[in-house]
Amino acid sequence: MVAPSFFEKIAPYYDFLTRLFMMGTYNSTRERMLDEDTSQFTVLDLCCGTGYISNKIKAKKIVGFDRSDRMLSLNARTKRDNKVLIKGSVYHMPFAEAEFDRIYCSSASHEFGKFPQILDRCHQILKPGGKLVLFDIYQPQNPFLSLIMNTFVRYVVEHNIMWVHTKEEWHKILQKAGFRVEEMNVIRGLYIFIRAVRV
Ligand SMILES: C[S@@+](CC[C@H](N)C(=O)[O-])C[C@H]1O[C@@H](n2cnc3c(N)ncnc32)[C@H](O)[C@@H]1O
């Protein structure tokens, strides 16, 4: 997990840098994550940052949750009547059991060595049949892409603080936390898109 000060420092440049890093998939990935009618749902944007999901999704209620004041204050610039922003740590999520229909987690899972623990909590706060929609970097099997992931991405982009998983590992982690994988696809060889149902 990166030091909390990291996102405080990069917040003003975060959206610009993310667009670059996503290699032209910034909008298409979001469209894919939001490719369903969620207008009647209560949704959680976990590690919401500046609002990649929480400022676009249609929902009855959107909760954006993050620990960075600066990322949250940028997010808050977009006013939405149905949006609530809460500051806190993913290891202490202050939500009720079965509170959410959907949980979105974009570009954040790699920050956590204990992501399975976070998934267990997601399972509790999702309604049965609710879904987790996740996008992030992953651990490619292709030797060339693996080299990029474990050199440039690991050391230059993430300062050697990242945890990434192969597709097989993701399947096991999700299954263990009580999720059934509905979709799992690799994007541009470096990113993974997952939609998983809370069983
Ligand atoms: C790479 S950004 C992703 C932001 C957004 N989801 C997106 O797709 O642009 C990761 C976010 O996770 C937040 N974060 C990191 N560790 C956290 C923790 N322990 N609890 C809550 N949020 C955390 C950071 O503050 C940051 O906003």
The ligand as an SDF file (V2000), in Angstrom:
LIG
                    3D

 27 29  0  0  0  0  0  0  0  0999 V2000
   -4.8590    4.6660   -8.5190 C   0  0  0  0  0  0  0  0  0  0  0  0
   -6.0880    5.5460   -7.6240 S   0  0  0  0  0  0  0  0  0  0  0  0
   -7.6070    5.0240   -8.4220 C   0  0  0  0  0  0  0  0  0  0  0  0
   -8.6700    6.0910   -8.3480 C   0  0  0  0  0  0  0  0  0  0  0  0
   -9.9380    5.7980   -9.1510 C   0  0  0  0  0  0  0  0  0  0  0  0
  -10.6110    4.5950   -8.6970 N   0  0  0  0  0  0  0  0  0  0  0  0
   -9.6430    5.7140  -10.6350 C   0  0  0  0  0  0  0  0  0  0  0  0
   -9.9520    4.6980  -11.2610 O   0  0  0  0  0  0  0  0  0  0  0  0
   -9.1450    6.6960  -11.1680 O   0  0  0  0  0  0  0  0  0  0  0  0
   -6.1210    4.6570   -6.1110 C   0  0  0  0  0  0  0  0  0  0  0  0
   -6.9470    5.3320   -5.0240 C   0  0  0  0  0  0  0  0  0  0  0  0
   -6.9580    4.4630   -3.8970 O   0  0  0  0  0  0  0  0  0  0  0  0
   -6.9450    5.2580   -2.7290 C   0  0  0  0  0  0  0  0  0  0  0  0
   -6.4420    4.4560   -1.6230 N   0  0  0  0  0  0  0  0  0  0  0  0
   -5.2000    3.9270   -1.4950 C   0  0  0  0  0  0  0  0  0  0  0  0
   -5.1180    3.2390   -0.3450 N   0  0  0  0  0  0  0  0  0  0  0  0
   -6.3140    3.3520    0.2770 C   0  0  0  0  0  0  0  0  0  0  0  0
   -6.8470    2.8560    1.5040 C   0  0  0  0  0  0  0  0  0  0  0  0
   -6.1080    2.1340    2.3410 N   0  0  0  0  0  0  0  0  0  0  0  0
   -8.1310    3.1390    1.8080 N   0  0  0  0  0  0  0  0  0  0  0  0
   -8.8870    3.9070    0.9740 C   0  0  0  0  0  0  0  0  0  0  0  0
   -8.4440    4.3990   -0.1980 N   0  0  0  0  0  0  0  0  0  0  0  0
   -7.1700    4.1300   -0.5420 C   0  0  0  0  0  0  0  0  0  0  0  0
   -6.0250    6.4180   -3.0850 C   0  0  0  0  0  0  0  0  0  0  0  0
   -6.2220    7.5230   -2.2410 O   0  0  0  0  0  0  0  0  0  0  0  0
   -6.4040    6.6690   -4.5440 C   0  0  0  0  0  0  0  0  0  0  0  0
   -7.3870    7.6520   -4.6640 O   0  0  0  0  0  0  0  0  0  0  0  0
  1  2  1  0
  2  3  1  0
  2 10  1  0
  3  4  1  0
  4  5  1  0
  5  6  1  0
  5  7  1  0
  7  8  2  0
  7  9  1  0
 10 11  1  0
 11 12  1  0
 11 26  1  0
 12 13  1  0
 13 14  1  0
 13 24  1  0
 14 15  1  0
 14 23  1  0
 15 16  2  0
 16 17  1  0
 17 18  1  0
 17 23  2  0
 18 19  1  0
 18 20  2  0
 20 21  1  0
 21 22  2  0
 22 23  1  0
 24 25  1  0
 24 26  1  0
 26 27  1  0
M  CHG  2   2   1   9  -1
M  END
$$$$
